[in-house]
Amino acid sequence: MNRRTTNAIRFVLDELLPPFIRDSKVFMYPLYVFAYGKLDVRREMAFKELVQSWTSTEYQDFYRSLTSSISRRRVTDLNMPSVTRILAELEDATTVIDVGCGNGWLLGQISASRPQVALFGVDVVDAPRLGGSYRYARAVVERLPFKDDAFDVVVCTHTLEHLLDLEAAVAELSRVARHKLVVVVPRQRPYRYTLDEHVNFFRHRYELVNAIGLDEFSCDNVSGDWVYVGRPQPKAPPSLPSP
């Protein structure tokens, strides 16, 4: 199921159904069964409550367990207009990291379009089995194992909506970005039952703009997803010790 289809389904559910039906456990149960490929979806339906008390290890284990979910069965969460926009932002880049790279699909697209770029990927799951040359680190977004200004462009797609500490994640993405930060998130209403393990919602443009907080940016609705491109502030050089 491609992104255009899932965004169309989300529009029908979130925008056309009355909220008391849309967020009904009884109504959503069969959709969860379909989305996760099993009958016992109690943990998945209670995700938003359970995740608040999980340790980092429990959080990572949960995502590694989602082998049969609809999000793992589709090749990418990105729509193609968003991919085109991302690739256009990499024209002058020599180093690019995809934070929350999942199965590595976007890394493959970048490698094919920009073969001269040194590519890096980060996620909480094991390294994706992807052909091509790239380096991979298993890490959480809130604690990236890289120096300041480590990459010309930092790309983070369909990841911020999953993170509990959004402020820390955004700070880390901006910290390791030398020239540009590219973020894609769904344009989505907040509901309890959302089939997608989301804990952050960006229904309005200002919600994403305020969350990232860069002074120089663009943020556009691209086929149902927000595509944000920002330029991080130059990092201040370390101060010299007083004589």
C-alpha positions in Angstrom: 0.0 0.0 0.0 1.7 3.2 -1.1 1.7 6.6 0.6 -0.9 8.1 -1.6 -3.4 5.4 -0.6 -2.6 5.6 3.1 -3.0 9.4 3.1 -6.4 9.0 1.3 -7.5 6.4 3.9 -6.4 8.8 6.7 -8.3 11.6 5.1 -11.5 9.6 5.1 -11.0 8.4 8.7 -9.8 11.6 10.2 -11.6 14.3 8.3 -15.0 12.7 7.3 -15.9 10.5 10.2 -17.4 12.0 13.4 -14.8 11.8 16.2 -16.9 9.6 18.5 -16.9 6.9 15.7 -13.3 7.6 14.5 -11.8 7.1 18.0 -14.1 4.2 19.0 -12.2 1.1 20.1 -14.9 -1.1 18.7 -14.8 0.6 15.3 -11.0 0.6 15.1 -10.4 -2.9 16.2 -10.8 -4.6 12.8 -8.6 -2.0 11.2 -5.9 -2.8 13.8 -6.2 -6.5 13.0 -5.7 -5.7 9.3 -2.9 -3.3 9.9 -0.9 -5.5 12.3 -1.8 -8.9 10.7 -3.0 -10.6 13.9 -6.0 -10.9 16.1 -4.4 -9.9 19.5 -3.8 -6.2 19.1 -4.3 -5.2 22.7 -0.7 -3.9 23.1 -0.8 -2.0 19.8 -4.2 -0.4 20.6 -2.8 0.7 24.0 0.5 1.9 22.6 0.0 5.6 23.4 -0.5 4.8 27.1 2.1 2.0 27.4 4.9 3.8 25.7 5.0 6.6 28.3 6.5 4.2 30.9 8.8 2.2 28.6 12.5 2.2 28.9 14.6 2.9 25.8 15.3 -0.8 25.4 11.5 -1.6 25.6 10.8 1.1 23.1 13.4 -0.3 20.6 12.2 -3.9 21.2 8.7 -2.9 20.4 9.7 -1.4 17.0 11.9 -4.4 16.2 8.9 -6.7 16.8 6.7 -5.0 14.2 7.7 -7.4 11.4 4.1 -8.0 10.1 2.6 -4.5 10.5 1.4 -2.6 7.5 4.1 0.0 8.0 6.8 -2.8 7.6 5.0 -4.4 4.7 5.1 -1.3 2.5 8.4 -0.2 0.9 8.4 3.4 2.1 6.2 5.9 4.1 7.3 8.7 1.7 5.2 9.9 -1.2 7.0 10.5 -4.5 6.6 14.3 -4.5 8.3 14.4 -1.1 11.1 12.2 -2.4 11.6 14.6 -5.4 11.8 17.5 -3.0 14.3 15.8 -0.7 16.6 14.9 -3.6 16.5 18.5 -4.9 17.7 19.7 -1.5 20.9 17.5 -1.8 22.3 19.1 -4.9 25.5 20.5 -3.2 25.8 18.0 -0.4 28.8 15.8 0.0 27.7 14.0 3.2 24.1 13.1 4.0 22.6 11.1 6.9 19.1 9.6 7.0 18.0 9.5 10.6 15.3 7.0 11.1 16.2 5.3 7.9 14.1 2.1 8.4 14.7 -0.4 5.7 17.0 1.9 3.8 14.8 2.7 0.9 15.5 6.4 0.9 19.2 5.8 1.2 18.9 3.7 -2.0 17.1 6.5 -3.8 19.7 9.1 -2.8 22.6 6.7 -3.8 21.0 6.3 -7.2 20.4 10.0 -7.7 23.5 11.4 -6.0 26.2 8.7 -6.3 29.0 11.1 -5.2 27.4 11.7 -1.8 28.8 9.8 1.3 25.7 8.3 2.9 25.0 7.4 6.5 21.9 5.8 8.1 20.6 5.6 11.7 17.7 3.7 13.2 16.8 1.7 16.3 16.6 -1.6 14.3 19.3 -3.7 12.9 21.1 -2.5 9.8 19.0 -2.6 6.6 20.0 -5.0 3.9 20.6 -2.5 1.2 23.0 -2.6 -1.7 25.4 0.2 -2.2 27.9 2.0 0.0 26.7 3.6 3.2 27.6 3.5 6.9 25.0 2.6 9.5 24.7 3.2 13.3 22.0 1.8 15.6 21.1 4.6 17.9 18.1 6.7 19.1 17.5 10.1 17.6 17.7 11.8 21.0 21.4 10.7 21.4 23.1 10.6 18.0 26.7 9.4 18.1 28.2 12.1 15.9 30.1 15.4 16.3 28.5 18.8 15.8 28.1 19.7 12.1 29.0 16.2 11.1 26.8 16.1 7.9 26.1 18.7 5.2 22.4 17.6 5.2 20.4 15.7 7.8 17.3 14.0 6.5 14.6 12.7 8.9 11.4 11.4 7.4 8.4 10.0 9.2 10.3 9.7 12.5 9.5 12.7 14.7 5.9 11.7 15.1 7.1 8.5 16.9 9.4 10.1 19.5 8.6 10.8 23.1 11.3 13.5 23.7 10.6 15.6 20.6 12.6 18.6 21.9 15.8 16.5 22.5 15.4 14.8 19.0 15.1 18.1 17.2 18.1 19.5 19.1 20.2 16.5 18.1 19.2 16.8 14.4 20.1 20.5 14.3 23.3 19.8 16.2 24.7 17.4 13.6 23.5 19.3 10.6 26.1 21.6 9.0 24.0 23.3 6.3 20.5 21.9 6.1 17.8 19.9 8.0 15.1 18.2 5.9 12.1 16.8 7.9 9.0 15.0 6.6 6.1 14.2 8.9 2.4 13.4 8.2 -0.2 16.1 8.3 -2.4 14.3 10.8 -5.1 15.0 13.4 -4.4 13.7 16.9 -6.4 10.6 17.8 -6.0 7.8 20.3 -6.2 5.0 17.7 -4.0 5.8 14.7 -2.6 2.5 13.4 0.9 4.0 13.2 2.5 4.3 16.7 2.4 8.0 16.5 2.7 10.1 19.7 3.3 13.5 18.1 0.8 15.1 15.6 1.3 18.0 13.2 -2.2 18.9 11.9 -1.2 22.5 11.4 2.0 24.0 9.8 2.8 26.1 12.9 3.0 23.0 15.1 5.9 21.6 13.2 7.5 25.0 12.6 7.4 25.7 16.4 8.7 22.3 17.3 11.8 22.7 15.2 12.3 26.3 15.9 14.8 27.4 13.2 14.7 31.0 12.0 15.4 30.2 8.3 13.1 27.6 6.9 10.4 26.5 4.4 7.5 24.2 5.3 5.1 23.0 2.7 2.1 20.6 2.4 3.3 18.1 -0.2 0.6 15.6 -1.0 -0.6 15.3 2.6 2.7 15.4 4.3 4.7 18.3 5.7 8.1 18.8 4.1 10.3 21.1 6.2 13.7 22.4 5.1 15.6 24.5 7.6 19.1 26.0 8.0 20.5 25.4 11.4 22.2 28.3 13.2 26.0 28.3 13.0 27.5 26.7 16.0 29.5 29.0 18.2 33.2 28.2 18.4 34.4 27.1 21.8 35.5 30.0 23.9 39.2 30.3 24.8 40.1 30.0 28.5 40.9 33.2 30.3 44.6 33.9 30.8 
